[in-house]
């Protein structure tokens, strides 16, 4: 996949920040809906 000239490449720090934010959001969502995960297993 080739990037356009106006798109910047992500640095390692930016990539890790995005991944960390996504993991935190997923954890929060699981905590909010945890009862249903336990119920439906």
C-alpha positions as CSV (number, residue, x, y, z in Angstrom):
1,X,0.0,0.0,0.0
2,X,1.5,3.3,-1.1
3,X,0.9,6.4,0.9
4,X,0.1,9.8,-0.7
5,X,2.6,12.6,-0.3
6,X,0.2,14.5,2.0
7,X,-0.1,11.6,4.4
8,X,2.5,11.4,7.2
9,X,3.9,8.1,8.4
10,X,3.3,7.4,12.0
11,X,6.2,7.2,14.4
12,X,6.6,4.3,16.7
13,X,5.4,6.5,19.6
14,X,2.3,7.6,17.7
15,X,1.5,4.0,16.8
16,X,1.9,2.8,20.4
17,X,-0.3,5.6,21.6
18,X,-3.1,4.7,19.2
19,X,-2.8,1.0,20.1
20,X,-2.9,1.9,23.8
21,X,-6.0,4.0,23.4
22,X,-7.8,1.3,21.5
23,X,-6.9,-1.3,24.1
24,X,-8.1,1.0,26.9
25,X,-11.4,1.7,25.0
26,X,-11.9,-2.1,24.5
27,X,-11.3,-2.8,28.2
28,X,-13.7,-0.1,29.2
29,X,-16.4,-1.5,26.9
30,X,-15.9,-5.0,28.3
31,X,-16.2,-3.7,31.8
32,X,-19.4,-1.9,30.9
33,X,-20.9,-5.0,29.3
34,X,-19.2,-7.6,31.5
35,X,-22.5,-9.0,32.8
36,X,-23.6,-10.0,29.3
37,X,-20.3,-11.7,28.6
38,X,-20.7,-13.7,31.7
39,X,-24.3,-14.5,31.0
40,X,-23.8,-15.6,27.4
41,X,-20.3,-17.1,28.0
